[in-house]
Amino acid sequence: MTSPDSIPVLVLSGPIGVGKSTLLGEIADLLREMDEAFVAVDLDGLTQVFPRPPGDPQAIGVGARNLATVWMNAAAAGARCMVLASVIETDYDLGVVLEAVPGATPFVVLLAADEATLFDRVRRREIGTARGWHLERSFELAEILNRAGVEDAVVQSDDRPIREIGLEILRVAGWSVSD
């Protein structure tokens, strides 16, 4: 993947409903098939705090500190790489997160899907109080992320088998895979 001194970190970014969490699970399955020692983390779960710290409205700093602990424990257990699902809007956001993993060598994949796919996925998944916010934010994030240019590669996540998408992500990231 990379030099022995670096820690490969595959970052799955994209708007709400694009498939970050689903692909995180699929890539974890693929890495197990490859017998690769890894940790897979959905950063959303590490940022669920209220109230949010002043100056950190997305709690990315909180998430990064939590991620540092997760990485320390995973590395002690033998993990040699990380797959991270997170909305990365800026280079600053990426830097804050990657400080949590000393020696991290990131590869950011922006997952993309058309608006109809995003709308349908969010509508089916988000059935609670924040449904409207998630629908609106998904389209807003798609525009922000398309302009941000933080990614190393873009992969379409609609109308394809999930395994196929996971394999493509690993290939474009340069992580050795075979079908």
Secondary structure, DSSP 4 states (H G I P E B T S, - for coil): ---TTSEEEEEEE-STTSSHHHHHHHHHHHHHHTT--EEEEEGGGGS--SSPPTT-TT-HHHHHHHHHHHHHHHHHTT--EEEEE----SHHHHHHHHTTSTTEEEEEEEEE--HHHHHHHHHHH--STTHHHHHHHHHHHHHHHHHH---SEEEE-SSS-HHHHHHHHHHHTT-----
